[in-house]
Amino acid sequence: MDSLSITIISIIVVSFFSAFIKGRKKDRCLVKIDDFFIHIYNAKEKTIWGRVEVESNALIIDFQQPDQKRTKNFILYKNEFKNMQLVLRLHSYFDQSQKKRRDKVLNKALKPGIYTRLKRKMSNVFATAKDAVAEIVGALIASAKNMGPMKVVASDAKHVERLKGDSQSSLSGNSYEPIWERFIGENVVVEAYEDKEVVMTGVLVEYSQNYICLFDASIEGIEEEGPHDLLVSRTYGTIRHVVSV
């Protein structure tokens, strides 16, 4: 089998694998806000709030209105997630069961047991593999552009980018950050890339390739709405400091 055939088959296999993951896997930061009341700050200057149901490819927002039957009347699709800069989970809306769920997650971050440590190590193994797949896809597509008949496909940038997007759309960031692993359960400072006046602090509980999850968060530069937890888009900001206490 020649190198071109191997490359084509590899692209197909990896694309199928990544599409399979994309269709079923929920972001591990987004699952933290499932079935909670949230407030989304959107890059398109549009705020969204309500009780959220997290799916792998969408967020379903319930606008809660007193004395009315709740209806799922707003869907935020995955291709729109990139516009979500900040997601606040407001403590004032917690019921008792939600508070227990939230506190359990925080306690596991602050004082992880043996099972929690083992589970996280296994999760990081898969995350590292996923990051490696993303690099392989990029290398395969780059090499395929210069191989015989594939030059014809490569000449149509739209087709090549679609193939690359399909295979890498859910594998485009680093799912595993060794330096961040060291500071799970610690107080950190997240800075916005483009607005240095927006500074977010809180306990680092989780991160994914798309978000940073802070509990007991505070934000400088934005009017807050009481105690909250926070999801920060990694396209909007990054962890810059660790707070020593």
VENSUL-V765616 format. One line per field, one symbol per residue. phi: phi as a letter, one per 30 degrees, with the letter a starting at -180 (. if undefined). burial: # if it has 16 or more other C-alpha atoms within 10 Angstrom, else .. A space follows every 50 residues. Layout:
# VENSUL-V765616
phi: ???
burial: ???
This chain:
# VENSUL-V765616
phi: .ddddddddddddddddddddedbdcedddddceibdbbcccdchbcbbk dccccdbaccccddbeibddbdcbccdddceddddbbccdddcdcddddd ddddddddddbdddddddddddddddddddddedddeddddddddcchdd dddddceddddddddddcecbdcddbceddedcdicdbcccddcbddcbc blddcabbdcbcccchdbbcjbdcbjeacbccdddcabdcbccdb
burial: ...#..#..##..##..##..#....####.###########.....### #############...................#########......... .#...#..#..#...........#..##.##.##.###.##..##....# ...#.....#..##.#######.###......##########......## ###################........#######.####..#...
